[in-house]
């Protein structure tokens, strides 16, 4: 099976739905709540009624 290029992977997503493909935190800042704060800020900024992770 041939991998699908990244720019074509989300063709099934609907514009009215939010989608987080990846969230990473630098190793030096892990276990400090940085990821949770990033996710919370993303949820707050999301204008759609659904947010998929």
N, C-alpha and C positions, 0 to 999 in steps of 0.2 A: 504494500500500500504506500502510495506517495504522500508525504506530509503536505498539509494545506498551508500555504504561505500565511504569515501572521496577519497581513492586511485583508485576507479573505476569510478568516476563521469565524468572525462574528456576523456573518451575513444573515443569520437567522434571528438576531436580536432585534427587538423592536425599539424604535427611538423613544418611546414613552417609558421604557424600563431602564433603570440604571444597572450598570454591571462593572464590578471590580475584577479585573483579570488577575492582578497580582499586587500584593502589598508586602514590601520588604523593609526591614530595619537593619541598620548597620550593626555588626556584631558588638561593637563597643557600647551601643545604647540599648541592647536587649535587656529584658527583665526590669525595665524602668517605666513601663507604661506608655512608651512612645507609640507602639503599634496600636494600642487601644485608643489613644488620643487621635491618631491619624484616621482610624476607622470612624470614630465618633464625629470628627470634623467632616469627613466625606459624607456620612449619613445626613448631617445637618445641611450640607450644601446640595444634596441630591434633590432635584425638583420633581422627580417621578414618584409615583405611589409605590413602586417596587424597586428594591435594590438587591441584586443578586451578587453573591460572593463565591 
